[in-house]
Amino acid sequence: MKLNKIQFLLFGLPLLLTAQSCNKYLDKEPDNRTEINSVSKVAQLVATAYPQYDYYTFTEAASDNAEDKGSGVGSTDDVSTLPYFWKDFVGASTGSSTNYWNGCYAGIAAANQALQAIEQNNFGNAVLPYKGEALVARAYAHFMLVTFFAKEYTIGGANSSPGIPYVTTPETKVIQPYERGTVQSTYDKIEKDLNEGIALLSASAYSVPKYHFTPAAAHAFASRFYLFKGDWQKAIDHANLVTAGGDYTSIVRPVNSTLAALSTADYRAAYTRSDLKANLLLANQYSAYQRLTSPRYGYGQNLVKMFAAGGVSGNITGKAYANKILSYGAPNYTTYKYYEYFFITDQVAQIGYPYLMAPLLTTDEALLNRAEAYAKLGQFDNALKDVNIILANTVSGYNAGSDVVTQARVASFYNTTDMTDGIVKLILSIKKAQFLQEGMRWMDLLRNHLPVVHNTLENGVEGSMTLGADDNRRLFQIPEEAKLSGVPLNPR
């Protein structure tokens, strides 16, 4: 079976050599696969079915996890500045939405090639875990694309606005027409791939399971998907299947214990290690995000207050979060969660590609997904039990007696009689801090149709601007090259 040529014009992939080189550092040799005639070759191919680029730069800048630090403070470049003003970035630079679009469709192309090879060959049952991985990886990439590049899903709504091209077969033409479908049709196809694939997965198929969609990682993804869809019981059911008995007690990030005790150098690598129990799925991604330590529009002196003790600027316990916060001179801060790896392409010139191991799915998120679903179903005690597991592992000096969060505490802290609303606000505030500089906040803002407020600070004069819940700029722009295949761009 010949490998069909991956189509680059539709999705604007910048350089084949870049994609090849970025994969070599894991010795996957993804393009040495003219004949996919064995299970091992299918496995190698499916290992490349994950987004090759990160979304941190543009999602963090667009969200309320960024602030304007003022004229003359920090660095500015279009890839991190334009998203702050919800303006389109044109081009395929590192950290751009275009690159993420490209990386997702490159992963989808690999998944489709693997699935075609499985269909055309009699590999037997041994190939089934890799078929499952390809299907779930394809679902994941399309889900991230429809989340970032289409109108947010509305629970109970028609969701008839344009979705994104759902590609299920290898491309055979240089220019191939595609339709966007609707958000609803995109969700339907994601759900079909997810359910079909998840039933085939096996953690024992991999030497390093954390780099693949294992059952645990797939159920974590499903908990996210069904939270977006508003199917609360399915979100809970899948979160329960992430870990034995649904018990997350000892598998979330140990922020206030093990991680807090590490040196700065060890800390920056620990968050993305495969032996950290909280990490369910890691992906190597070409990225310079870890170098973005002092942007003008980013993590600054107002945002750092949410980690401090006391008041509404801190967390509900009144104590500080134990997260390490490093400063490159106030008001420039970083969570220091990422360690940069570097693949050298030229030993003489010492040039190559920076990359990081990105945690795409974690137990922390799955647990908080479950908590939010419980709150939506009115199961407040269950929701707060999950919340307290996170707080017990993140709050500095946490006391299981005095710091435990109760319904009464939520009602008082948020001054509300609506317990569902109060607990959801609590969960979102915890996630805002817990996943700072991980891109999760933008997804929460979209899912809950929340406005985004950004400050502006020019020559000491402060102003503000708001991105409303129905603003078309919440949809990142589809690359111009997609028009070659008849894919309409997002409205502006």
SEFI-727019 format. One record per residue (C-alpha): residue in three letters; z, x, y. Coordinates in nm, 3 decimals, decimal comma, padded with zeros to 5 digits. Example, Ala and Ser with C-alpha at 12.3 -4.5 7.8 and 13.67 -1.06 7.14 Angstrom:
<lokols>
[lokol ALA; [00,780; 01,230; -00,450]],
[lokol SER; [00,714; 01,367; -00,106]],
</lokols>
This chain:
<lokols>
[lokol MET; [00,000; 00,000; 00,000]],
[lokol LYS; [-00,117; 00,154; 00,324]],
[lokol LEU; [00,114; 00,156; 00,623]],
[lokol ASN; [-00,042; -00,056; 00,891]],
[lokol LYS; [-00,056; 00,102; 01,231]],
[lokol ILE; [00,232; -00,009; 01,451]],
[lokol GLN; [00,094; -00,182; 01,757]],
[lokol PHE; [00,204; -00,013; 02,077]],
[lokol LEU; [00,020; -00,196; 02,352]],
[lokol LEU; [00,204; -00,527; 02,319]],
[lokol PHE; [00,549; -00,384; 02,336]],
[lokol GLY; [00,475; -00,087; 02,558]],
[lokol LEU; [00,616; 00,181; 02,328]],
[lokol PRO; [00,595; 00,498; 02,537]],
[lokol LEU; [00,544; 00,786; 02,294]],
[lokol LEU; [00,506; 00,792; 01,920]],
[lokol LEU; [00,631; 01,149; 01,918]],
[lokol THR; [00,953; 01,040; 02,084]],
[lokol ALA; [01,021; 00,780; 01,816]],
[lokol GLN; [00,939; 01,031; 01,543]],
[lokol SER; [01,159; 01,303; 01,688]],
[lokol CYS; [01,451; 01,071; 01,753]],
[lokol ASN; [01,459; 00,977; 01,388]],
[lokol LYS; [01,429; 01,329; 01,250]],
[lokol TYR; [01,784; 01,421; 01,333]],
[lokol LEU; [01,905; 01,187; 01,058]],
[lokol ASP; [01,641; 01,326; 00,819]],
[lokol LYS; [01,499; 00,981; 00,759]],
[lokol GLU; [01,134; 01,086; 00,807]],
[lokol PRO; [01,038; 00,727; 00,887]],
[lokol ASP; [00,672; 00,803; 00,947]],
[lokol ASN; [00,623; 01,001; 00,626]],
[lokol ARG; [00,559; 00,675; 00,442]],
[lokol THR; [00,186; 00,616; 00,390]],
[lokol GLU; [00,262; 00,475; 00,046]],
[lokol ILE; [00,577; 00,262; 00,022]],
[lokol ASN; [00,573; 00,267; -00,356]],
[lokol SER; [00,937; 00,307; -00,454]],
[lokol VAL; [01,276; 00,157; -00,383]],
[lokol SER; [01,393; 00,483; -00,224]],
[lokol LYS; [01,102; 00,476; 00,021]],
[lokol VAL; [01,179; 00,116; 00,109]],
[lokol ALA; [01,541; 00,217; 00,172]],
[lokol GLN; [01,430; 00,502; 00,400]],
[lokol LEU; [01,203; 00,268; 00,592]],
[lokol VAL; [01,465; -00,005; 00,636]],
[lokol ALA; [01,707; 00,257; 00,770]],
[lokol THR; [01,482; 00,275; 01,079]],
[lokol ALA; [01,486; -00,102; 01,138]],
[lokol TYR; [01,745; -00,084; 01,418]],
[lokol PRO; [01,696; -00,066; 01,797]],
[lokol GLN; [01,620; 00,293; 01,897]],
[lokol TYR; [01,755; 00,260; 02,251]],
[lokol ASP; [02,076; 00,129; 02,405]],
[lokol TYR; [02,136; -00,165; 02,639]],
[lokol TYR; [02,450; -00,031; 02,808]],
[lokol THR; [02,296; 00,090; 03,134]],
[lokol PHE; [02,125; -00,230; 03,240]],
[lokol THR; [02,372; -00,484; 03,098]],
[lokol GLU; [02,682; -00,317; 03,240]],
[lokol ALA; [02,521; -00,277; 03,583]],
[lokol ALA; [02,412; -00,642; 03,588]],
[lokol SER; [02,753; -00,772; 03,481]],
[lokol ASP; [03,081; -00,793; 03,669]],
[lokol ASN; [03,188; -00,471; 03,496]],
[lokol ALA; [03,026; -00,288; 03,786]],
[lokol GLU; [03,108; -00,262; 04,155]],
[lokol ASP; [02,963; -00,101; 04,466]],
[lokol LYS; [03,177; 00,202; 04,551]],
[lokol GLY; [03,022; 00,243; 04,894]],
[lokol SER; [02,748; 00,436; 05,069]],
[lokol GLY; [02,755; 00,806; 04,998]],
[lokol VAL; [02,972; 00,764; 04,688]],
[lokol GLY; [02,831; 00,844; 04,348]],
[lokol SER; [02,476; 00,887; 04,227]],
[lokol THR; [02,193; 00,638; 04,256]],
[lokol ASP; [01,882; 00,593; 04,050]],
[lokol ASP; [01,668; 00,288; 03,989]],
[lokol VAL; [01,761; 00,247; 03,623]],
[lokol SER; [02,126; 00,184; 03,711]],
[lokol THR; [02,090; 00,057; 04,070]],
[lokol LEU; [01,824; -00,215; 04,036]],
[lokol PRO; [02,011; -00,409; 03,764]],
[lokol TYR; [02,316; -00,424; 03,993]],
[lokol PHE; [02,102; -00,618; 04,242]],
[lokol TRP; [01,938; -00,813; 03,955]],
[lokol LYS; [01,600; -00,664; 04,042]],
[lokol ASP; [01,333; -00,575; 03,789]],
[lokol PHE; [01,294; -00,215; 03,678]],
[lokol VAL; [00,930; -00,127; 03,611]],
[lokol GLY; [00,867; 00,146; 03,358]],
[lokol ALA; [01,006; 00,275; 03,032]],
[lokol SER; [01,281; 00,512; 03,140]],
[lokol THR; [01,590; 00,597; 02,938]],
[lokol GLY; [01,845; 00,318; 02,976]],
[lokol SER; [01,593; 00,060; 03,096]],
[lokol SER; [01,546; -00,293; 02,966]],
[lokol THR; [01,185; -00,202; 02,885]],
[lokol ASN; [01,299; 00,072; 02,651]],
[lokol TYR; [01,538; -00,164; 02,479]],
[lokol TRP; [01,259; -00,420; 02,429]],
[lokol ASN; [01,046; -00,141; 02,284]],
[lokol GLY; [01,324; -00,019; 02,057]],
[lokol CYS; [01,393; -00,365; 01,919]],
[lokol TYR; [01,030; -00,428; 01,834]],
[lokol ALA; [00,995; -00,084; 01,679]],
[lokol GLY; [01,287; -00,175; 01,452]],
[lokol ILE; [01,126; -00,512; 01,376]],
[lokol ALA; [00,800; -00,336; 01,286]],
[lokol ALA; [00,985; -00,118; 01,033]],
[lokol ALA; [01,159; -00,422; 00,885]],
[lokol ASN; [00,830; -00,609; 00,850]],
[lokol GLN; [00,661; -00,313; 00,687]],
[lokol ALA; [00,943; -00,289; 00,434]],
[lokol LEU; [00,930; -00,661; 00,360]],
[lokol GLN; [00,556; -00,645; 00,304]],
[lokol ALA; [00,599; -00,353; 00,065]],
[lokol ILE; [00,860; -00,549; -00,130]],
[lokol GLU; [00,631; -00,851; -00,149]],
[lokol GLN; [00,334; -00,647; -00,271]],
[lokol ASN; [00,519; -00,440; -00,531]],
[lokol ASN; [00,731; -00,521; -00,833]],
[lokol PHE; [01,042; -00,322; -00,747]],
[lokol GLY; [01,284; -00,545; -00,935]],
[lokol ASN; [01,640; -00,637; -00,837]],
[lokol ALA; [01,721; -00,285; -00,716]],
[lokol VAL; [01,531; -00,351; -00,394]],
[lokol LEU; [01,714; -00,673; -00,305]],
[lokol PRO; [01,988; -00,513; -00,086]],
[lokol TYR; [01,716; -00,346; 00,122]],
[lokol LYS; [01,524; -00,672; 00,150]],
[lokol GLY; [01,845; -00,831; 00,273]],
[lokol GLU; [01,899; -00,548; 00,520]],
[lokol ALA; [01,544; -00,582; 00,653]],
[lokol LEU; [01,584; -00,957; 00,705]],
[lokol VAL; [01,921; -00,930; 00,879]],
[lokol ALA; [01,804; -00,636; 01,091]],
[lokol ARG; [01,499; -00,838; 01,194]],
[lokol ALA; [01,724; -01,132; 01,282]],
[lokol TYR; [01,957; -00,906; 01,482]],
[lokol ALA; [01,679; -00,747; 01,688]],
[lokol HIS; [01,520; -01,082; 01,769]],
[lokol PHE; [01,862; -01,224; 01,860]],
[lokol MET; [01,928; -00,943; 02,106]],
[lokol LEU; [01,581; -00,989; 02,255]],
[lokol VAL; [01,617; -01,364; 02,304]],
[lokol THR; [01,964; -01,307; 02,452]],
[lokol PHE; [01,845; -01,058; 02,713]],
[lokol PHE; [01,488; -01,172; 02,783]],
[lokol ALA; [01,502; -01,551; 02,760]],
[lokol LYS; [01,712; -01,827; 02,912]],
[lokol GLU; [02,057; -01,847; 02,759]],
[lokol TYR; [02,109; -02,090; 02,476]],
[lokol THR; [02,275; -02,415; 02,583]],
[lokol ILE; [02,498; -02,576; 02,321]],
[lokol GLY; [02,374; -02,929; 02,266]],
[lokol GLY; [02,073; -02,874; 02,494]],
[lokol ALA; [01,701; -02,893; 02,420]],
[lokol ASN; [01,662; -02,515; 02,462]],
[lokol SER; [01,292; -02,575; 02,519]],
[lokol SER; [01,239; -02,287; 02,762]],
[lokol PRO; [01,029; -01,990; 02,643]],
[lokol GLY; [01,186; -01,771; 02,377]],
[lokol ILE; [01,045; -01,435; 02,264]],
[lokol PRO; [00,770; -01,349; 02,015]],
[lokol TYR; [00,918; -01,369; 01,665]],
[lokol VAL; [00,720; -01,115; 01,468]],
[lokol THR; [00,733; -01,148; 01,090]],
[lokol THR; [00,430; -00,952; 00,969]],
[lokol PRO; [00,303; -00,597; 01,024]],
[lokol GLU; [00,050; -00,571; 01,305]],
[lokol THR; [-00,309; -00,502; 01,201]],
[lokol LYS; [-00,492; -00,520; 01,535]],
[lokol VAL; [-00,477; -00,303; 01,845]],
[lokol ILE; [-00,437; -00,613; 02,059]],
[lokol GLN; [-00,279; -00,905; 01,876]],
[lokol PRO; [-00,200; -01,238; 02,043]],
[lokol TYR; [00,158; -01,365; 02,039]],
[lokol GLU; [00,337; -01,674; 02,160]],
[lokol ARG; [00,692; -01,689; 02,289]],
[lokol GLY; [00,781; -02,018; 02,126]],
[lokol THR; [01,104; -02,172; 02,258]],
[lokol VAL; [01,461; -02,054; 02,263]],
[lokol GLN; [01,537; -02,316; 01,997]],
[lokol SER; [01,254; -02,208; 01,767]],
[lokol THR; [01,362; -01,847; 01,807]],
[lokol TYR; [01,718; -01,938; 01,709]],
[lokol ASP; [01,590; -02,133; 01,409]],
[lokol LYS; [01,397; -01,830; 01,283]],
[lokol ILE; [01,692; -01,599; 01,341]],
[lokol GLU; [01,916; -01,830; 01,140]],
[lokol LYS; [01,664; -01,847; 00,855]],
[lokol ASP; [01,635; -01,467; 00,830]],
[lokol LEU; [02,009; -01,423; 00,864]],
[lokol ASN; [02,100; -01,669; 00,590]],
[lokol GLU; [01,833; -01,546; 00,351]],
[lokol GLY; [01,918; -01,182; 00,410]],
[lokol ILE; [02,296; -01,202; 00,405]],
[lokol ALA; [02,291; -01,337; 00,049]],
[lokol LEU; [02,115; -01,022; -00,075]],
[lokol LEU; [02,327; -00,751; 00,087]],
[lokol SER; [02,547; -00,500; -00,094]],
[lokol ALA; [02,771; -00,235; 00,059]],
[lokol SER; [02,740; -00,023; -00,256]],
[lokol ALA; [02,371; 00,039; -00,189]],
[lokol TYR; [02,445; 00,305; 00,075]],
[lokol SER; [02,602; 00,649; 00,085]],
[lokol VAL; [02,716; 00,583; 00,445]],
[lokol PRO; [02,748; 00,203; 00,470]],
[lokol LYS; [02,836; 00,199; 00,842]],
[lokol TYR; [02,475; 00,286; 00,931]],
[lokol HIS; [02,341; -00,026; 00,761]],
[lokol PHE; [02,383; -00,402; 00,755]],
[lokol THR; [02,647; -00,437; 00,487]],
[lokol PRO; [02,794; -00,780; 00,410]],
[lokol ALA; [03,082; -00,712; 00,651]],
[lokol ALA; [02,851; -00,613; 00,936]],
[lokol ALA; [02,619; -00,906; 00,871]],
[lokol HIS; [02,906; -01,155; 00,874]],
[lokol ALA; [03,025; -01,005; 01,204]],
[lokol PHE; [02,677; -01,056; 01,347]],
[lokol ALA; [02,674; -01,411; 01,212]],
[lokol SER; [03,007; -01,481; 01,386]],
[lokol ARG; [02,843; -01,376; 01,714]],
[lokol PHE; [02,530; -01,580; 01,649]],
[lokol TYR; [02,720; -01,899; 01,567]],
[lokol LEU; [02,950; -01,851; 01,865]],
[lokol PHE; [02,639; -01,851; 02,086]],
[lokol LYS; [02,508; -02,153; 01,898]],
[lokol GLY; [02,836; -02,343; 01,929]],
[lokol ASP; [02,885; -02,389; 01,557]],
[lokol TRP; [03,254; -02,305; 01,572]],
[lokol GLN; [03,340; -02,353; 01,205]],
[lokol LYS; [03,056; -02,128; 01,090]],
[lokol ALA; [03,168; -01,863; 01,340]],
[lokol ILE; [03,515; -01,879; 01,181]],
[lokol ASP; [03,382; -01,881; 00,827]],
[lokol HIS; [03,172; -01,571; 00,882]],
[lokol ALA; [03,450; -01,389; 01,065]],
[lokol ASN; [03,676; -01,462; 00,767]],
[lokol LEU; [03,425; -01,289; 00,539]],
[lokol VAL; [03,423; -00,965; 00,738]],
[lokol THR; [03,743; -00,848; 00,570]],
[lokol ALA; [03,933; -00,937; 00,256]],
[lokol GLY; [04,125; -01,259; 00,307]],
[lokol GLY; [04,020; -01,267; 00,671]],
[lokol ASP; [04,304; -01,026; 00,753]],
[lokol TYR; [04,232; -00,805; 01,055]],
[lokol THR; [04,584; -00,670; 01,098]],
[lokol SER; [04,509; -00,306; 01,024]],
[lokol ILE; [04,136; -00,278; 01,089]],
[lokol VAL; [04,094; -00,326; 01,464]],
[lokol ARG; [04,074; -00,036; 01,708]],
[lokol PRO; [04,413; 00,142; 01,718]],
[lokol VAL; [04,394; 00,192; 02,095]],
[lokol ASN; [04,767; 00,228; 02,163]],
[lokol SER; [04,843; 00,442; 01,858]],
[lokol THR; [04,593; 00,666; 01,679]],
[lokol LEU; [04,337; 00,672; 01,957]],
[lokol ALA; [04,594; 00,716; 02,234]],
[lokol ALA; [04,735; 01,023; 02,060]],
[lokol LEU; [04,402; 01,205; 02,052]],
[lokol SER; [04,293; 01,475; 02,291]],
[lokol THR; [04,022; 01,383; 02,537]],
[lokol ALA; [03,761; 01,572; 02,338]],
[lokol ASP; [03,854; 01,401; 02,012]],
[lokol TYR; [03,890; 01,061; 02,179]],
[lokol ARG; [03,531; 01,058; 02,304]],
[lokol ALA; [03,403; 01,105; 01,949]],
[lokol ALA; [03,654; 00,882; 01,771]],
[lokol TYR; [03,522; 00,551; 01,906]],
[lokol THR; [03,189; 00,595; 01,731]],
[lokol ARG; [03,294; 00,762; 01,406]],
[lokol SER; [03,197; 00,601; 01,078]],
[lokol ASP; [03,551; 00,644; 00,943]],
[lokol LEU; [03,701; 00,426; 01,219]],
[lokol LYS; [03,778; 00,102; 01,035]],
[lokol ALA; [03,688; -00,107; 01,338]],
[lokol ASN; [03,326; 00,010; 01,335]],
[lokol LEU; [03,112; -00,214; 01,116]],
[lokol LEU; [02,762; -00,107; 01,221]],
[lokol LEU; [02,659; 00,214; 01,395]],
[lokol ALA; [02,308; 00,302; 01,513]],
[lokol ASN; [02,170; 00,629; 01,642]],
[lokol GLN; [02,011; 00,552; 01,978]],
[lokol TYR; [01,818; 00,767; 02,220]],
[lokol SER; [02,042; 00,747; 02,527]],
[lokol ALA; [02,166; 00,933; 02,830]],
[lokol TYR; [02,428; 00,670; 02,909]],
[lokol GLN; [02,715; 00,905; 02,837]],
[lokol ARG; [02,594; 01,121; 03,127]],
[lokol LEU; [02,626; 00,834; 03,374]],
[lokol THR; [02,978; 00,927; 03,480]],
[lokol SER; [02,964; 00,879; 03,857]],
[lokol PRO; [02,718; 00,606; 03,955]],
[lokol ARG; [02,755; 00,432; 04,289]],
[lokol TYR; [02,724; 00,100; 04,110]],
[lokol GLY; [02,959; 00,110; 03,813]],
[lokol TYR; [03,317; 00,136; 03,696]],
[lokol GLY; [03,528; 00,186; 04,010]],
[lokol GLN; [03,865; 00,150; 04,176]],
[lokol ASN; [03,875; -00,230; 04,167]],
[lokol LEU; [03,780; -00,259; 03,801]],
[lokol VAL; [04,029; 00,005; 03,694]],
[lokol LYS; [04,308; -00,230; 03,800]],
[lokol MET; [04,251; -00,455; 03,498]],
[lokol PHE; [04,400; -00,182; 03,281]],
[lokol ALA; [04,716; -00,154; 03,493]],
[lokol ALA; [05,052; -00,325; 03,446]],
[lokol GLY; [05,158; -00,633; 03,638]],
[lokol GLY; [04,992; -00,932; 03,799]],
[lokol VAL; [04,660; -01,099; 03,733]],
[lokol SER; [04,485; -00,763; 03,772]],
[lokol GLY; [04,643; -00,657; 03,442]],
[lokol ASN; [04,677; -00,841; 03,112]],
[lokol ILE; [04,886; -01,142; 03,022]],
[lokol THR; [05,177; -00,936; 02,885]],
[lokol GLY; [05,233; -00,775; 03,225]],
[lokol LYS; [05,203; -00,431; 03,066]],
[lokol ALA; [04,921; -00,181; 03,093]],
[lokol TYR; [04,643; -00,137; 02,841]],
[lokol ALA; [04,662; 00,194; 02,656]],
[lokol ASN; [04,293; 00,279; 02,696]],
[lokol LYS; [04,220; 00,631; 02,815]],
[lokol ILE; [04,072; 00,629; 03,163]],
[lokol LEU; [03,918; 00,947; 03,298]],
[lokol SER; [03,820; 01,008; 03,657]],
[lokol TYR; [03,545; 01,224; 03,799]],
[lokol GLY; [03,721; 01,194; 04,132]],
[lokol ALA; [03,823; 00,849; 04,258]],
[lokol PRO; [03,657; 00,602; 04,267]],
[lokol ASN; [03,445; 00,727; 03,974]],
[lokol TYR; [03,593; 00,641; 03,634]],
[lokol THR; [03,478; 00,638; 03,274]],
[lokol THR; [03,617; 00,507; 02,947]],
[lokol TYR; [03,486; 00,822; 02,776]],
[lokol LYS; [03,393; 00,633; 02,460]],
[lokol TYR; [03,073; 00,816; 02,377]],
[lokol TYR; [02,999; 01,163; 02,250]],
[lokol GLU; [02,651; 01,293; 02,318]],
[lokol TYR; [02,457; 01,443; 02,033]],
[lokol PHE; [02,142; 01,640; 02,101]],
[lokol PHE; [01,835; 01,684; 01,884]],
[lokol ILE; [01,658; 02,005; 01,986]],
[lokol THR; [01,280; 01,994; 01,965]],
[lokol ASP; [01,221; 02,343; 02,108]],
[lokol GLN; [01,473; 02,613; 02,021]],
[lokol VAL; [01,326; 02,859; 02,274]],
[lokol ALA; [01,326; 02,621; 02,568]],
[lokol GLN; [01,635; 02,440; 02,441]],
[lokol ILE; [01,490; 02,099; 02,513]],
[lokol GLY; [01,514; 01,782; 02,308]],
[lokol TYR; [01,661; 01,435; 02,303]],
[lokol PRO; [02,015; 01,312; 02,382]],
[lokol TYR; [02,145; 01,038; 02,158]],
[lokol LEU; [02,467; 00,862; 02,068]],
[lokol MET; [02,603; 00,671; 01,775]],
[lokol ALA; [02,633; 00,322; 01,917]],
[lokol PRO; [02,879; 00,070; 01,768]],
[lokol LEU; [02,662; -00,241; 01,744]],
[lokol LEU; [02,926; -00,451; 01,567]],
[lokol THR; [03,303; -00,412; 01,541]],
[lokol THR; [03,599; -00,589; 01,385]],
[lokol ASP; [03,747; -00,636; 01,732]],
[lokol GLU; [03,454; -00,851; 01,837]],
[lokol ALA; [03,449; -01,049; 01,511]],
[lokol LEU; [03,821; -01,122; 01,542]],
[lokol LEU; [03,787; -01,239; 01,902]],
[lokol ASN; [03,484; -01,447; 01,805]],
[lokol ARG; [03,706; -01,620; 01,552]],
[lokol ALA; [03,982; -01,666; 01,809]],
[lokol GLU; [03,742; -01,830; 02,054]],
[lokol ALA; [03,602; -02,059; 01,785]],
[lokol TYR; [03,956; -02,160; 01,688]],
[lokol ALA; [04,030; -02,241; 02,052]],
[lokol LYS; [03,716; -02,455; 02,076]],
[lokol LEU; [03,831; -02,651; 01,770]],
[lokol GLY; [04,180; -02,702; 01,915]],
[lokol GLN; [04,344; -02,469; 01,661]],
[lokol PHE; [04,547; -02,296; 01,930]],
[lokol ASP; [04,807; -02,129; 01,708]],
[lokol ASN; [04,535; -01,967; 01,498]],
[lokol ALA; [04,353; -01,854; 01,810]],
[lokol LEU; [04,664; -01,694; 01,959]],
[lokol LYS; [04,751; -01,528; 01,628]],
[lokol ASP; [04,417; -01,346; 01,649]],
[lokol VAL; [04,466; -01,264; 02,016]],
[lokol ASN; [04,807; -01,114; 01,945]],
[lokol ILE; [04,656; -00,884; 01,678]],
[lokol ILE; [04,431; -00,735; 01,946]],
[lokol LEU; [04,707; -00,710; 02,206]],
[lokol ALA; [04,943; -00,547; 01,955]],
[lokol ASN; [04,686; -00,271; 01,916]],
[lokol THR; [04,581; -00,229; 02,278]],
[lokol VAL; [04,883; -00,288; 02,505]],
[lokol SER; [05,089; 00,017; 02,588]],
[lokol GLY; [05,445; -00,018; 02,455]],
[lokol TYR; [05,370; -00,353; 02,296]],
[lokol ASN; [05,681; -00,538; 02,175]],
[lokol ALA; [05,622; -00,796; 01,902]],
[lokol GLY; [05,911; -01,003; 02,034]],
[lokol SER; [05,877; -01,006; 02,411]],
[lokol ASP; [05,502; -00,954; 02,445]],
[lokol VAL; [05,371; -01,210; 02,199]],
[lokol VAL; [05,142; -01,463; 02,370]],
[lokol THR; [05,230; -01,830; 02,325]],
[lokol GLN; [05,072; -02,150; 02,449]],
[lokol ALA; [05,343; -02,177; 02,713]],
[lokol ARG; [05,262; -01,827; 02,834]],
[lokol VAL; [04,893; -01,909; 02,858]],
[lokol ALA; [04,965; -02,230; 03,050]],
[lokol SER; [05,183; -02,042; 03,297]],
[lokol PHE; [04,956; -01,740; 03,340]],
[lokol TYR; [04,642; -01,944; 03,402]],
[lokol ASN; [04,821; -02,238; 03,566]],
[lokol THR; [04,645; -02,486; 03,342]],
[lokol THR; [04,716; -02,779; 03,114]],
[lokol ASP; [04,382; -02,734; 02,938]],
[lokol MET; [04,479; -02,507; 02,651]],
[lokol THR; [04,123; -02,457; 02,528]],
[lokol ASP; [04,015; -02,341; 02,871]],
[lokol GLY; [04,320; -02,118; 02,911]],
[lokol ILE; [04,283; -01,943; 02,577]],
[lokol VAL; [03,910; -01,891; 02,625]],
[lokol LYS; [03,978; -01,736; 02,967]],
[lokol LEU; [04,237; -01,511; 02,802]],
[lokol ILE; [03,994; -01,401; 02,532]],
[lokol LEU; [03,719; -01,328; 02,783]],
[lokol SER; [03,955; -01,122; 02,998]],
[lokol ILE; [04,065; -00,920; 02,695]],
[lokol LYS; [03,704; -00,860; 02,595]],
[lokol LYS; [03,613; -00,758; 02,950]],
[lokol ALA; [03,860; -00,471; 02,927]],
[lokol GLN; [03,829; -00,399; 02,555]],
[lokol PHE; [03,450; -00,361; 02,567]],
[lokol LEU; [03,411; -00,206; 02,910]],
[lokol GLN; [03,098; 00,013; 02,914]],
[lokol GLU; [02,980; -00,136; 02,583]],
[lokol GLY; [02,755; -00,410; 02,720]],
[lokol MET; [02,949; -00,700; 02,570]],
[lokol ARG; [03,052; -00,851; 02,902]],
[lokol TRP; [02,695; -00,948; 02,991]],
[lokol MET; [02,666; -01,142; 02,664]],
[lokol ASP; [02,989; -01,329; 02,737]],
[lokol LEU; [02,870; -01,416; 03,088]],
[lokol LEU; [02,542; -01,552; 02,950]],
[lokol ARG; [02,701; -01,741; 02,661]],
[lokol ASN; [02,949; -01,916; 02,890]],
[lokol HIS; [02,696; -01,971; 03,173]],
[lokol LEU; [02,929; -01,796; 03,417]],
[lokol PRO; [02,819; -01,681; 03,764]],
[lokol VAL; [02,832; -01,309; 03,841]],
[lokol VAL; [02,970; -01,186; 04,171]],
[lokol HIS; [02,892; -00,835; 04,299]],
[lokol ASN; [03,030; -00,674; 04,608]],
[lokol THR; [02,828; -00,469; 04,853]],
[lokol LEU; [02,984; -00,190; 05,057]],
[lokol GLU; [02,769; -00,028; 05,323]],
[lokol ASN; [02,921; 00,189; 05,596]],
[lokol GLY; [03,261; 00,030; 05,545]],
[lokol VAL; [03,129; -00,326; 05,574]],
[lokol GLU; [03,188; -00,528; 05,259]],
[lokol GLY; [02,989; -00,828; 05,149]],
[lokol SER; [02,914; -01,012; 04,828]],
[lokol MET; [02,627; -01,163; 04,635]],
[lokol THR; [02,628; -01,413; 04,350]],
[lokol LEU; [02,401; -01,460; 04,050]],
[lokol GLY; [02,423; -01,828; 03,966]],
[lokol ALA; [02,429; -01,977; 03,618]],
[lokol ASP; [02,070; -02,102; 03,649]],
[lokol ASP; [01,921; -01,805; 03,832]],
[lokol ASN; [01,601; -01,676; 03,670]],
[lokol ARG; [01,714; -01,320; 03,737]],
[lokol ARG; [01,960; -01,356; 03,449]],
[lokol LEU; [01,656; -01,305; 03,228]],
[lokol PHE; [01,559; -00,938; 03,219]],
[lokol GLN; [01,188; -00,901; 03,278]],
[lokol ILE; [00,951; -00,864; 02,985]],
[lokol PRO; [00,742; -00,544; 03,006]],
[lokol GLU; [00,410; -00,582; 03,188]],
[lokol GLU; [00,222; -00,454; 02,884]],
[lokol ALA; [00,315; -00,769; 02,693]],
[lokol LYS; [00,060; -00,960; 02,902]],
[lokol LEU; [-00,214; -00,780; 02,706]],
[lokol SER; [-00,117; -00,996; 02,409]],
[lokol GLY; [-00,088; -01,315; 02,607]],
[lokol VAL; [00,290; -01,308; 02,644]],
[lokol PRO; [00,387; -01,462; 02,981]],
[lokol LEU; [00,646; -01,280; 03,186]],
[lokol ASN; [00,969; -01,440; 03,297]],
[lokol PRO; [00,965; -01,640; 03,623]],
[lokol ARG; [01,094; -01,485; 03,940]],
</lokols>
